[in-house]
Amino acid sequence: MSFYKSKKVLVTGGTGLIGRPLVEMLVAQGAEVTVVSLDDPSRAPQGVVFKQVDLRDFEQCVEVCKGHEIVFQLAGVKGSPAMTAKRPASFFVPTITFSINMMEAARRAGVERFLFTSSVGVYSPAEVFYEDDVWKTFPSPNDRFAGWAKRMGELQAEAYKIEYNWDKISIVRPANVYGPYDNFDPNNAMVIPSLIKRAMDGESPLTVWGDGSPIRDFIHARDVACGMMLAIENGINEPINLGSGTGVTIKEIAEIIAANVPNGPVDIAWDITKPKGDAKRLMDMTRANNWGFTPQISIEQGIIETIQWYAKNRDNVGNRYNVFTEKAHLPQEGQTTS
């Protein structure tokens, strides 16, 4: 029998990139799932209870946690490094508020197991990221707002373990996640959805920053969801990386996209006047592998699936909540983001 059968499970951010496949897998295993999101209700999968809740309001968090045995805290802010640089408060404040509120609300509700979604952004620049190195260093200057916000969530989990003996909080640190239901907004999308959208919008040649040589760790959202379920089921209470551990060059990413978009193949132009970033950034996967985690989806298979999904859903990708366009977060007149 599945560990999740008949379990009352709450998934915040359950309409998003990782949340959507996670919810579908939980439902398939017989869980009774409630999804919390600020997205349009049409983005929620079938067979779940959907609640449109703002997790910045602590009382709403307390209310929504009641009666649940497991909470997956996935709600967060996703956007490009350029957007992080321009709008750091829009990353930092909601990210830290979500984690503080939800973990405390879950504790008060007597939730048995809790998953906190951290990030590759907690790491200092290095060729390989090892879980136990985080607190010996500082996050990259490029990731310092989001990185510190996620670190505070991890520290909160450690504080609860010490003071309340709540040792069933799992922390996962996903690498660069991609897949269907991603953010394809050209103003703040990450590299894979950004290139897919631009290529399918007819940009030719497709311009990519740098020379394509940097190696990055990408993981499909469905593989991340599998790793999250594994962490909760095993009660893993040490941080684990969720990545490929092998890496792929930006050049390979661009070439897969250019070759497989419906209007392709598309020519690629490398803009070597632009920064290319660190040469290599990979997750060490030893700990996750020891727990039995292995990604199943190859980068080519995953990108082709994402292209096909976007081709079918490109007219509906805008019905997601966007923190960067919320009036409360926009700079007021007289303020500047430059």
C-alpha positions in Angstrom: 0.0 0.0 0.0 1.2 3.5 -0.8 2.5 5.6 2.1 0.3 8.4 0.9 -3.0 6.5 0.5 -5.8 8.3 2.4 -3.3 10.8 3.9 -4.6 14.4 4.2 -2.0 16.4 2.3 -1.7 20.1 1.8 0.4 21.4 -1.1 1.1 25.2 -1.3 2.1 26.3 -4.7 0.4 23.2 -6.1 -0.5 24.8 -9.4 3.1 25.6 -10.3 6.1 24.1 -12.0 6.9 21.4 -9.4 3.6 21.6 -7.5 1.4 20.5 -10.4 3.2 17.1 -11.1 3.6 16.6 -7.3 -0.1 16.9 -6.8 -0.9 14.6 -9.7 1.4 11.9 -8.3 -0.1 12.3 -4.8 -3.6 12.0 -6.1 -2.5 8.9 -8.1 -1.3 7.3 -4.9 -4.6 7.9 -3.2 -3.8 11.0 -1.1 -6.6 13.5 -0.2 -5.0 16.6 -1.5 -5.7 20.3 -0.9 -4.0 22.8 -3.2 -3.3 26.4 -2.1 -2.3 29.0 -4.6 -2.9 32.5 -5.8 -3.1 31.3 -9.4 -6.3 31.0 -11.3 -8.3 28.0 -10.2 -8.2 26.6 -13.7 -4.6 25.7 -13.2 -5.4 23.2 -10.4 -5.6 19.5 -11.5 -8.7 17.4 -11.2 -9.5 15.5 -8.0 -8.2 18.1 -5.4 -9.7 20.7 -3.1 -8.5 24.1 -4.4 -8.2 27.1 -2.1 -7.0 30.6 -3.2 -5.1 31.7 -0.1 -2.5 34.4 0.5 0.2 32.9 2.6 1.5 36.3 3.6 -1.5 36.3 6.0 -0.6 34.2 9.0 -4.2 33.6 10.1 -5.0 32.2 6.6 -2.0 29.8 7.0 -3.2 28.6 10.3 -6.7 28.0 8.9 -5.5 26.1 5.9 -3.2 23.8 7.8 -5.9 22.5 10.1 -6.7 18.8 9.7 -3.7 18.0 7.5 -1.1 15.3 8.2 1.5 16.4 5.7 2.4 19.8 4.3 4.5 20.4 1.2 5.6 24.0 1.2 6.4 24.8 -2.4 4.9 28.3 -2.7 7.6 30.8 -3.7 8.7 33.4 -6.1 10.4 32.3 -9.3 12.2 34.7 -11.7 15.3 35.5 -13.6 18.6 36.8 -12.1 17.9 40.1 -13.9 14.6 40.4 -12.1 16.1 39.5 -8.8 18.6 42.3 -9.2 15.9 44.9 -10.0 13.2 43.7 -7.6 14.9 42.1 -4.7 12.2 42.9 -2.2 9.6 41.2 -4.3 11.7 38.0 -3.9 12.9 38.4 -0.4 9.7 39.4 1.5 7.2 36.9 0.1 9.7 34.1 0.2 10.7 34.5 3.8 7.1 35.3 4.9 5.7 32.1 3.2 8.2 29.9 5.0 8.0 31.5 8.4 4.2 31.5 8.3 3.6 28.0 6.9 6.1 26.2 9.1 4.7 27.8 12.2 1.1 27.3 11.2 1.9 23.6 10.5 3.6 23.2 13.9 0.6 24.7 15.6 -1.8 22.4 13.7 0.2 19.3 14.8 1.2 18.4 11.2 3.2 15.2 11.2 5.6 15.8 8.3 6.6 19.1 6.6 8.6 19.6 3.4 10.4 22.9 2.9 11.5 23.7 -0.6 14.9 25.4 -0.4 17.0 26.3 -3.4 20.4 26.0 -5.2 20.5 29.8 -4.4 21.6 29.0 -0.8 25.0 27.9 -2.0 28.2 30.0 -2.4 29.7 29.8 -5.9 31.5 26.5 -6.4 32.0 23.9 -9.1 30.2 21.3 -7.0 27.6 22.0 -4.3 27.8 19.8 -1.2 24.9 19.9 1.3 27.1 20.4 4.4 29.0 23.3 3.0 26.2 25.8 3.1 26.7 27.3 6.6 30.5 27.6 6.0 29.9 30.2 3.3 27.6 33.0 2.1 25.2 32.8 -0.9 26.4 34.2 -4.2 26.1 38.0 -4.5 23.7 37.3 -7.4 21.5 35.2 -5.2 21.9 36.9 -1.9 18.2 38.0 -1.4 16.5 34.8 -2.4 19.5 32.8 -1.0 19.3 34.3 2.5 15.5 34.1 2.5 15.7 30.3 1.8 18.5 29.9 4.4 16.2 31.5 7.0 13.6 28.8 6.2 16.3 26.1 6.7 17.4 27.7 10.0 13.7 27.8 11.1 13.5 24.1 10.6 16.6 23.6 12.7 15.2 25.8 15.5 12.1 23.7 15.6 14.1 20.5 15.8 16.0 21.9 18.8 13.2 23.5 20.7 10.1 21.4 19.8 11.8 18.1 18.8 10.0 18.3 15.5 12.4 16.1 13.5 10.1 15.4 10.5 10.9 18.5 8.5 12.5 17.6 5.2 14.6 20.2 3.3 15.2 19.8 -0.4 17.5 22.0 -2.5 16.5 21.6 -6.2 18.9 22.6 -8.9 17.7 24.5 -12.0 14.2 23.2 -12.4 12.3 23.2 -15.7 9.2 21.6 -17.3 5.5 22.2 -18.1 3.8 24.9 -16.0 7.0 26.9 -15.9 7.1 30.7 -15.9 7.4 31.8 -19.6 7.1 35.5 -19.0 9.8 37.1 -21.2 10.5 39.7 -18.5 11.5 37.2 -15.8 11.7 33.7 -17.2 14.7 31.4 -16.6 16.9 30.2 -19.4 14.9 27.2 -20.8 11.4 28.7 -20.8 12.9 32.0 -22.1 14.6 30.4 -25.0 11.6 28.2 -25.8 9.3 31.2 -25.9 11.6 33.4 -27.9 12.3 30.6 -30.4 8.6 29.9 -30.8 7.8 33.6 -31.1 10.0 33.6 -34.2 13.3 35.0 -33.0 15.8 34.0 -35.6 18.7 33.8 -35.1 18.0 32.9 -31.4 20.4 35.1 -29.4 22.0 33.6 -26.4 24.4 35.3 -23.9 28.0 34.2 -23.7 29.6 31.4 -25.6 27.5 28.4 -24.4 30.4 26.8 -22.5 29.1 27.0 -18.8 27.9 23.8 -17.3 24.7 23.8 -15.3 22.6 21.3 -13.4 19.1 21.0 -14.7 16.3 18.7 -13.4 12.8 18.1 -14.7 10.0 19.2 -12.3 8.6 15.6 -12.2 11.9 14.3 -11.0 12.0 16.9 -8.3 8.4 16.0 -7.2 9.5 12.3 -6.9 12.5 13.4 -4.7 10.1 15.4 -2.5 7.8 12.4 -2.0 10.8 10.2 -1.2 12.0 12.7 1.4 8.7 12.9 3.2 8.0 9.1 3.0 11.4 8.4 4.6 11.2 11.2 7.1 14.6 12.6 5.8 15.6 15.4 8.2 18.9 16.4 6.7 19.0 18.7 3.6 19.2 16.9 0.3 20.2 18.1 -3.2 17.8 17.3 -6.0 19.7 17.6 -9.3 21.2 15.6 -12.1 24.7 15.6 -10.7 26.0 15.4 -14.3 25.3 18.8 -15.8 24.8 20.1 -19.3 26.3 23.0 -21.2 24.2 26.1 -22.1 25.2 25.3 -25.7 23.5 21.9 -25.5 20.4 23.4 -24.0 20.1 26.0 -26.8 20.8 23.4 -29.5 18.1 21.0 -28.2 15.6 23.9 -28.2 16.6 25.2 -31.6 16.3 21.8 -33.2 13.0 20.8 -31.7 10.7 23.9 -31.7 7.8 23.5 -34.2 9.3 26.2 -36.5 12.8 24.8 -36.3 15.6 24.2 -36.7 16.4 27.8 -35.7 19.9 29.3 -36.0 21.7 30.4 -32.9 23.8 33.6 -32.4 26.1 33.7 -29.4 26.5 37.2 -27.9 30.0 36.9 -26.5 29.9 40.6 -25.3 27.5 39.5 -22.6 28.6 37.7 -19.4 28.5 33.9 -19.5 28.5 33.2 -15.8 30.5 30.7 -13.7 32.2 27.9 -15.8 30.6 25.0 -13.8 27.9 24.6 -11.2 26.8 21.1 -10.2 25.0 19.4 -7.4 26.7 16.6 -5.5 24.1 13.9 -5.5 25.7 11.3 -3.2 23.3 11.9 -0.3 20.1 11.8 -2.4 21.4 8.7 -4.3 22.0 7.0 -1.0 18.4 7.5 -0.1 17.4 5.9 -3.4 16.8 9.0 -5.6 17.8 8.9 -9.3 16.4 11.3 -11.9 14.6 9.5 -14.7 14.1 12.2 -17.4 16.9 13.1 -19.7 17.5 16.8 -20.6 16.5 16.2 -24.3 13.3 14.3 -23.4 12.4 16.9 -20.8 12.9 19.9 -23.1 11.0 18.3 -26.0 8.1 17.6 -23.6 8.2 21.2 -22.3 8.2 22.5 -25.9 5.1 20.4 -26.8 3.3 21.5 -23.6 4.0 25.2 -24.3 2.8 24.7 -27.9 -0.5 23.5 -26.6 -0.8 25.9 -23.7 0.9 29.1 -24.8 -2.4 31.1 -24.8 -3.1 30.1 -21.1 0.4 30.6 -19.5 -0.6 34.1 -18.3 -3.3 32.9 -15.9 -0.7 32.5 -13.1 -0.2 34.9 -10.2 2.7 37.2 -10.8 4.2 38.9 -7.8 6.1 41.3 -10.0 2.9 42.9 -11.3 1.1 43.2 -8.0 0.5 46.8 -7.2 1.6 46.5 -3.6 5.0 45.5 -4.7 5.5 48.0 -7.6 7.8 50.9 -6.8 5.7 54.0 -6.0 6.0 57.3 -7.8 9.2 59.0 -6.9 10.9 55.6 -6.3 13.1 54.0 -8.9 14.4 50.5 -9.6 17.3 51.6 -11.8 
